Amino acid sequence: MLLRSNQPFVGTSAFAHKGGLHINAIQKDKGTYEHIPPESVGNERKILISELSGSSTILAKVEKFNLTHDSKLMKDILEEVQKLENEGYQFESAEASFELLVRKKIGRYSIFFDLEGFRVIVEKRENGLPVTEATVKVKVNDIQELSASEGYGPVNALDSALRKALERFYPSLKDMKLVDYKVRVINPRTGTAAKVRVIIESQDRENIWNTVGVSENVIEASWYALVDSIEYKLLKEQEVEKKDESSDEKR
């Protein structure tokens, strides 16, 4: 069941915090802005990254990576966030993409596949209905995979083709689905040549996460968000596998 993000206690934004001063207070005393622990109702705390972000925000956000007092790294991450925000990215609504950014900065990022190319064709046939077909060519561990899929639209077809190409190597992607898709024009004065921001919400059996892509081409922006979504899921699974292996070794 999908819950409203603003729903009390259980919504994804119920324990969300934004702004440097606010987050600094939360770090020192959780009770300043939370009257109950989010874990007590099966939720979790969310630190939002935005144009209001400062070092306190970045520090709180990367706490789980044990980077607490690396001021230079904090500065590098903050500068990268601000640079991308100026280009149209918005990490407040795409925490999974932000985590990938941090992982790349600290060297805890894995490449699961390489894109060799994709093509999307929209064709209107005699029956008046448009048909969309996407073809994706990727390489996984030096093995090339070519996949094609039809969809209700270009993004649906691209999403289906990409996952079809990867499911042979990563079967768990069958449990993942796209549940929401949003497009926002960033600079409307340039008309149809405007840069767009795409936010994708994905879900598997246990989690929901959001990713972002930006480009003048809506298909390319969608591709960036789709790739982040898949990489985030695979990285999370990789972490779980490593923890299980570590637990087995200790036994």
C-alpha positions as CSV (number, residue, x, y, z in Angstrom):
1,M,0.0,0.0,0.0
2,L,1.3,3.5,-0.9
3,L,1.0,6.1,1.8
4,R,0.8,9.8,1.4
5,S,4.2,11.4,1.9
6,N,2.7,14.0,4.3
7,Q,0.7,11.4,6.3
8,P,1.4,11.8,10.1
9,F,3.8,9.3,11.7
10,V,4.0,6.9,8.7
11,G,4.4,9.2,5.7
12,T,7.9,9.5,4.2
13,S,8.0,13.2,5.2
14,A,6.8,12.8,8.7
15,F,10.3,12.9,10.2
16,A,11.9,15.0,7.4
17,H,14.3,17.8,8.4
18,K,15.6,20.7,6.2
19,G,17.8,23.7,6.8
20,G,21.2,23.9,8.5
21,L,20.1,25.3,11.9
22,H,17.2,22.8,12.2
23,I,19.4,19.8,11.4
24,N,22.2,21.0,13.7
25,A,19.6,21.0,16.5
26,I,18.5,17.5,15.6
27,Q,22.1,16.2,15.8
28,K,22.5,17.6,19.3
29,D,19.1,16.6,20.7
30,K,16.5,14.6,18.6
31,G,13.8,15.8,21.0
32,T,14.0,19.3,19.8
33,Y,12.0,18.5,16.7
34,E,10.8,14.9,17.2
35,H,8.4,14.0,19.9
36,I,8.9,10.3,19.3
37,P,11.6,8.2,17.7
38,P,10.7,7.5,14.0
39,E,11.8,3.9,14.5
40,S,9.0,3.4,17.1
41,V,6.4,3.7,14.3
42,G,8.4,1.8,11.6
43,N,9.6,5.0,10.0
44,E,13.0,6.7,9.6
45,R,14.5,10.1,9.9
46,K,15.1,12.0,6.6
47,I,17.7,14.8,6.2
48,L,16.7,16.8,3.1
49,I,19.4,18.2,0.8
50,S,18.6,21.5,-0.8
51,E,19.8,25.0,-1.5
52,L,19.6,25.6,2.2
53,S,22.0,22.9,3.0
54,G,25.2,23.6,5.0
55,S,27.9,21.6,6.5
56,S,25.6,20.4,9.3
57,T,23.2,19.0,6.8
58,I,25.9,17.1,4.9
59,L,27.4,15.9,8.1
60,A,24.1,14.5,9.3
61,K,23.4,13.0,5.9
62,V,26.7,11.0,5.7
63,E,26.7,10.0,9.3
64,K,26.3,6.3,8.4
65,F,29.5,6.4,6.3
66,N,31.6,7.4,9.4
67,L,33.0,10.5,7.8
68,T,32.1,12.7,10.8
69,H,35.2,15.0,11.0
70,D,36.6,15.0,7.4
71,S,35.9,18.7,6.8
72,K,37.6,18.7,3.4
73,L,35.3,15.9,2.2
74,M,32.3,17.6,3.6
75,K,33.2,20.8,1.7
76,D,33.8,18.8,-1.6
77,I,30.4,17.1,-1.3
78,L,28.6,20.4,-0.4
79,E,30.2,22.2,-3.4
80,E,29.2,19.3,-5.7
81,V,25.6,19.5,-4.5
82,Q,25.5,23.2,-5.0
83,K,27.0,22.9,-8.5
84,L,24.4,20.3,-9.5
85,E,21.6,22.3,-7.9
86,N,22.6,25.2,-10.1
87,E,22.4,22.9,-13.1
88,G,18.8,22.0,-12.2
89,Y,19.2,19.0,-10.0
90,Q,17.1,18.7,-6.8
91,F,18.3,16.2,-4.2
92,E,15.5,17.1,-1.7
93,S,13.2,14.8,-3.6
94,A,15.9,12.4,-4.7
95,E,17.8,11.0,-1.7
96,A,18.9,7.9,-3.6
97,S,20.7,10.0,-6.2
98,F,22.4,12.0,-3.4
99,E,23.6,8.8,-1.7
100,L,25.1,7.7,-5.0
101,L,26.9,11.0,-5.3
102,V,28.4,10.6,-1.9
103,R,29.5,7.0,-2.6
104,K,31.3,8.2,-5.7
105,K,33.1,10.9,-3.7
106,I,34.3,8.5,-1.0
107,G,35.1,5.5,-3.2
108,R,32.3,3.2,-2.1
109,Y,30.5,3.1,-5.5
110,S,30.3,0.0,-7.7
111,I,29.7,0.0,-11.5
112,F,27.2,-2.8,-12.3
113,F,26.9,-2.2,-16.0
114,D,28.1,0.1,-18.8
115,L,25.8,1.6,-21.4
116,E,26.8,1.1,-25.0
117,G,23.8,2.8,-26.4
118,F,20.0,3.1,-26.5
119,R,17.4,4.1,-29.0
120,V,13.7,5.0,-28.6
121,I,11.3,5.1,-31.5
122,V,7.7,6.4,-31.4
123,E,5.6,5.4,-34.3
124,K,1.9,6.2,-35.1
125,R,0.3,3.4,-37.0
126,E,-2.8,3.1,-39.2
127,N,-5.1,2.3,-36.3
128,G,-4.3,5.7,-34.8
129,L,-2.5,4.4,-31.7
130,P,1.1,5.4,-31.1
131,V,3.6,2.5,-30.4
132,T,6.8,3.1,-28.6
133,E,9.8,0.8,-28.8
134,A,13.1,1.1,-27.0
135,T,16.4,-0.8,-27.6
136,V,19.2,-0.9,-25.0
137,K,22.7,-2.3,-25.4
138,V,24.7,-2.7,-22.2
139,K,27.8,-4.5,-21.1
140,V,28.1,-6.4,-17.8
141,N,31.4,-8.0,-16.9
142,D,32.5,-7.8,-20.5
143,I,29.4,-9.6,-21.6
144,Q,27.3,-7.6,-24.1
145,E,23.5,-7.7,-23.8
146,L,21.0,-6.3,-26.3
147,S,17.4,-5.9,-25.4
148,A,14.2,-4.4,-26.9
149,S,10.8,-3.7,-25.4
150,E,7.6,-2.0,-26.3
151,G,5.9,0.4,-23.8
152,Y,3.0,2.8,-23.3
153,G,5.4,5.6,-23.7
154,P,9.2,6.2,-24.3
155,V,10.1,6.1,-20.6
156,N,8.1,2.9,-19.9
157,A,9.6,1.2,-23.0
158,L,13.2,2.4,-22.0
159,D,12.6,1.2,-18.4
160,S,11.4,-2.2,-19.6
161,A,14.2,-2.7,-22.1
162,L,16.9,-1.7,-19.6
163,R,15.7,-4.1,-16.9
164,K,15.2,-6.9,-19.4
165,A,18.8,-6.5,-20.4
166,L,20.0,-6.7,-16.8
167,E,17.7,-9.3,-15.2
168,R,19.9,-12.1,-16.6
169,F,22.7,-10.8,-14.4
170,Y,20.7,-9.3,-11.5
171,P,17.5,-11.4,-11.1
172,S,16.3,-9.3,-8.2
173,L,15.4,-6.5,-10.6
174,K,12.2,-8.4,-11.4
175,D,10.9,-7.3,-8.0
176,M,11.5,-3.6,-8.7
177,K,9.0,-1.3,-10.4
178,L,8.6,2.3,-11.2
179,V,5.6,3.8,-9.2
180,D,5.8,7.5,-10.0
181,Y,7.3,9.7,-12.6
182,K,7.4,13.5,-12.6
183,V,8.8,16.0,-15.1
184,R,9.5,19.7,-14.3
185,V,10.6,22.3,-16.7
186,I,13.6,24.2,-15.2
187,N,14.0,27.2,-17.5
188,P,10.6,27.7,-19.3
189,R,11.7,30.8,-21.1
190,T,13.6,28.7,-23.6
191,G,10.3,26.9,-24.7
192,T,10.6,23.4,-26.1
193,A,14.4,23.6,-25.8
194,A,14.1,24.0,-22.0
195,K,16.1,21.9,-19.6
196,V,13.9,19.4,-17.6
197,R,14.2,17.6,-14.3
198,V,12.8,14.1,-14.0
199,I,12.1,12.6,-10.6
200,I,11.4,8.8,-10.5
201,E,10.0,6.9,-7.6
202,S,10.8,3.2,-7.5
203,Q,9.7,0.4,-5.2
204,D,10.6,-3.2,-4.5
205,R,9.2,-5.6,-1.9
206,E,10.7,-3.6,1.0
207,N,11.7,-0.1,0.1
208,I,10.7,3.0,-1.9
209,W,13.4,5.4,-3.2
210,N,13.6,8.5,-5.5
211,T,16.2,9.5,-8.1
212,V,16.7,12.5,-10.4
213,G,18.0,13.2,-13.8
214,V,18.4,16.5,-15.7
215,S,18.9,17.3,-19.4
216,E,17.5,19.3,-22.3
217,N,16.3,16.0,-23.6
218,V,13.5,14.4,-21.5
219,I,14.5,10.9,-22.6
220,E,18.1,11.4,-21.5
221,A,17.0,13.0,-18.2
222,S,14.7,9.9,-17.7
223,W,17.6,7.6,-18.5
224,Y,19.8,9.2,-15.8
225,A,17.1,8.8,-13.2
226,L,16.4,5.2,-14.3
227,V,20.1,4.2,-14.1
228,D,20.4,5.8,-10.6
229,S,17.3,3.9,-9.5
230,I,18.7,0.5,-10.6
231,E,22.2,1.2,-9.3
232,Y,20.8,2.3,-5.9
233,K,18.9,-1.0,-5.5
234,L,21.9,-3.1,-6.5
235,L,24.2,-1.3,-4.1
236,K,21.8,-1.8,-1.2
237,E,21.6,-5.5,-2.0
238,Q,25.4,-5.6,-2.3
239,E,25.6,-4.1,1.2
240,V,23.2,-6.7,2.7
241,E,25.2,-9.5,1.1
242,K,28.5,-8.2,2.6
243,K,26.9,-7.9,6.1
244,D,25.6,-11.5,5.8
245,E,29.0,-12.8,4.8
246,S,30.6,-10.9,7.6
247,S,28.1,-12.4,10.1
248,D,28.8,-15.9,8.8
249,E,32.6,-15.4,9.2
250,K,32.1,-14.2,12.8
251,R,30.1,-17.4,13.6
